[in-house]
Amino acid sequence: MGRDDRPYHVPVLAAEVVALLGPPAAGVVLDATFGGGGHTRALLAAAPGIRVIGIDRDPDAATPAAALGEAVTFVCGNFREMTGLVRGVGVDEIAAAVFDLGVSSHQLDVGDRGLSYHRPGVLDMRLGEDGALTAEVVVNEWDEASLTAVIRRYGEDPHARRIAAAIVRARPLRDAAELARVVAGAVPARSRRGAHPARRTFQAIRIAVNDELGALREGLESALSLLQPGGRIAVVSYHSLEDRIVKRRFAAGATGCVCPPDLPVCGCGRTAELRLLTRRPIVPGEAEVAANPRARSARLRAAEQVAR
Ligand SMILES: C[S@@+](CC[C@H](N)C(=O)[O-])C[C@H]1O[C@@H](n2cnc3c(N)ncnc32)[C@H](O)[C@@H]1O
């Protein structure tokens, strides 16, 4: 449990992840984003003989990991350094891997890192203590053009220019709730229906602070090179930028010979390293979204390693 006895995190698409990974009876499974361990718990329930290596940047995740006992080895670190982290606990090859990207409910609910636009908190937004860049630096020191670019690119917010200008005018900003108010004030009234008007800006700054897209590219690459033949990987993403990276990497891996069809013999020598297990992303059903609104934007893709 997190503080206030709220659950640390309710896992998203857990049954679907387990079904796609089809965890082996034994072997090592990597949970690259351990959080509250919801996916690990579901995997252990389906395959009690596995050993799980759970990685998370957030040292808070060590507590739910410890509660799962000896089946779980928790490693605090960034999954972009996965190869070294996994080898560091004596493992060279994994049978399956799951990534459940983004932030946990615990990280949003405790509010002391400025990740939530709903409550006060220092403008930090780092998911772990290893990062050097904080939201306070982005918000107070980056020039207006860079801020606009980040909000447009990582938040896909059509009002990026107005929001960046409002942030620069309001400097210095020290608190997340204060930032949320400034952003909300910059968004035209006609666009304020639906999600909170600061949602996209908070997402954008968090992605920049944690270099989330760079970490995803590197983490995916490492996981694929650690996967044994026949091993499976599942990734749950929460916005189109993440999903696009996963989709493209899986599609590239699943592409075999690229010779023109009229060539009698293959000259490119290329063979597919992956087999796609999901042609289209799996999304949560209505019941899951009603029970857990944070599942709303989730998309699950999976693939199987076929060769090295
Ligand atoms: C959505 S939560 C995972 C929840 C987990 N699957 C569960 O069921 O409880 C995402 C987790 O990934 C972690 N995380 C995000 N980026 C990371 C990275 N680059 N390296 C390691 N952990 C990361 C966050 O700290 C967070 O705890």
The ligand as an SDF file (V2000), in Angstrom:
LIG
                    3D

 27 29  0  0  0  0  0  0  0  0999 V2000
    2.9950    2.5990  -14.4800 C   0  0  0  0  0  0  0  0  0  0  0  0
    4.1990    2.3480  -13.2250 S   0  0  0  0  0  0  0  0  0  0  0  0
    4.3830    0.5940  -13.1680 C   0  0  0  0  0  0  0  0  0  0  0  0
    3.3450   -0.0640  -12.3270 C   0  0  0  0  0  0  0  0  0  0  0  0
    3.5210   -1.5570  -12.1610 C   0  0  0  0  0  0  0  0  0  0  0  0
    3.4430   -2.2700  -13.4080 N   0  0  0  0  0  0  0  0  0  0  0  0
    2.4530   -2.0920  -11.2080 C   0  0  0  0  0  0  0  0  0  0  0  0
    1.5920   -2.8540  -11.6410 O   0  0  0  0  0  0  0  0  0  0  0  0
    2.4890   -1.7140  -10.0290 O   0  0  0  0  0  0  0  0  0  0  0  0
    5.6790    2.8150  -14.0320 C   0  0  0  0  0  0  0  0  0  0  0  0
    6.9210    2.6430  -13.1760 C   0  0  0  0  0  0  0  0  0  0  0  0
    8.0500    2.7000  -14.0460 O   0  0  0  0  0  0  0  0  0  0  0  0
    9.0760    3.4040  -13.4260 C   0  0  0  0  0  0  0  0  0  0  0  0
    9.9300    3.9280  -14.4920 N   0  0  0  0  0  0  0  0  0  0  0  0
    9.6110    4.8280  -15.4380 C   0  0  0  0  0  0  0  0  0  0  0  0
   10.6560    5.0440  -16.2590 N   0  0  0  0  0  0  0  0  0  0  0  0
   11.6580    4.2300  -15.8220 C   0  0  0  0  0  0  0  0  0  0  0  0
   12.9900    3.9890  -16.2580 C   0  0  0  0  0  0  0  0  0  0  0  0
   13.5130    4.6320  -17.3220 N   0  0  0  0  0  0  0  0  0  0  0  0
   13.7210    3.0950  -15.5900 N   0  0  0  0  0  0  0  0  0  0  0  0
   13.2160    2.4230  -14.5180 C   0  0  0  0  0  0  0  0  0  0  0  0
   11.9600    2.6300  -14.0460 N   0  0  0  0  0  0  0  0  0  0  0  0
   11.1880    3.5170  -14.6980 C   0  0  0  0  0  0  0  0  0  0  0  0
    8.3780    4.4740  -12.6080 C   0  0  0  0  0  0  0  0  0  0  0  0
    9.2140    4.8930  -11.5550 O   0  0  0  0  0  0  0  0  0  0  0  0
    7.1270    3.7300  -12.1290 C   0  0  0  0  0  0  0  0  0  0  0  0
    7.3100    3.1670  -10.8670 O   0  0  0  0  0  0  0  0  0  0  0  0
  1  2  1  0
  2  3  1  0
  2 10  1  0
  3  4  1  0
  4  5  1  0
  5  6  1  0
  5  7  1  0
  7  8  2  0
  7  9  1  0
 10 11  1  0
 11 12  1  0
 11 26  1  0
 12 13  1  0
 13 14  1  0
 13 24  1  0
 14 15  1  0
 14 23  1  0
 15 16  2  0
 16 17  1  0
 17 18  1  0
 17 23  2  0
 18 19  1  0
 18 20  2  0
 20 21  1  0
 21 22  2  0
 22 23  1  0
 24 25  1  0
 24 26  1  0
 26 27  1  0
M  CHG  2   2   1   9  -1
M  END
$$$$
